Amino acid sequence: MEVLKVSSKSDPNKVAGAIAGVVREHGKAEIQAIGAGAVNQAVKAIAIARGYLAPSGIDLVFVPAFTDVEIENEKRTAIKFIVFPKS
């Protein structure tokens, strides 16, 4: 599954649309964010995506976790959010 990468400059509405599309197609989405600003945009996007999917009867929940990523040969810690429909 494709990982959606969010930065502090990401538009939450566009990310929300991507989340909704991935959840509809694959049943869940994984979002990755590094830094406080990026995490803020990711959480806003998840909240907006809930609104996009609610008319279809889908309510989203997410689980946050840490993950290590390598950027330009440097190890960084990112927050990942696994987003899926509430059962």
RAFENHU-V224342 format. One record per residue. N is the residue number from 1. RES is the residue in one letter. SS is DSSP state (2 for helix, 1 for strand, 0 for the rest). OMEGA is omega in radians with two decimals (none if undefined). Layout:
# RAFENHU-V224342
n->[N;N]
res->[RES;RES]
ss->[SS;SS]
omega->[OMEGA;OMEGA]
This chain:
# RAFENHU-V224342
n->[1;2;3;4;5;6;7;8;9;10;11;12;13;14;15;16;17;18;19;20;21;22;23;24;25;26;27;28;29;30;31;32;33;34;35;36;37;38;39;40;41;42;43;44;45;46;47;48;49;50;51;52;53;54;55;56;57;58;59;60;61;62;63;64;65;66;67;68;69;70;71;72;73;74;75;76;77;78;79;80;81;82;83;84;85;86;87]
res->[M;E;V;L;K;V;S;S;K;S;D;P;N;K;V;A;G;A;I;A;G;V;V;R;E;H;G;K;A;E;I;Q;A;I;G;A;G;A;V;N;Q;A;V;K;A;I;A;I;A;R;G;Y;L;A;P;S;G;I;D;L;V;F;V;P;A;F;T;D;V;E;I;E;N;E;K;R;T;A;I;K;F;I;V;F;P;K;S]
ss->[0;0;1;1;1;1;0;0;0;0;0;2;2;2;2;2;2;2;2;2;2;2;2;2;2;2;0;1;1;1;1;1;1;0;0;2;2;2;2;2;2;2;2;2;2;2;2;2;2;2;2;2;2;2;0;0;0;0;0;1;1;1;1;1;1;1;1;1;1;1;1;0;0;1;1;1;1;1;1;1;1;1;1;1;1;0;0]
omega->[3.13;3.08;3.09;-3.12;-3.07;3.06;3.13;-3.14;3.14;3.07;-3.09;3.13;3.11;3.10;3.11;3.08;3.11;3.11;-3.13;3.13;-3.14;3.13;3.11;-3.06;-3.01;3.14;3.06;3.13;3.05;-3.12;-3.12;-3.13;3.09;3.12;-3.06;-3.13;3.14;3.11;3.10;-3.13;-3.14;-3.13;3.07;-3.13;3.11;3.11;3.12;3.12;3.07;3.12;3.13;-3.05;-3.10;3.13;3.10;-3.14;-3.14;3.06;-3.07;2.94;3.09;3.10;3.10;3.10;3.04;3.03;3.09;3.10;3.11;3.14;-3.13;3.13;3.11;-3.13;3.13;3.05;3.13;2.98;3.03;3.10;3.01;-3.06;-3.10;3.12;3.08;-3.12;none]
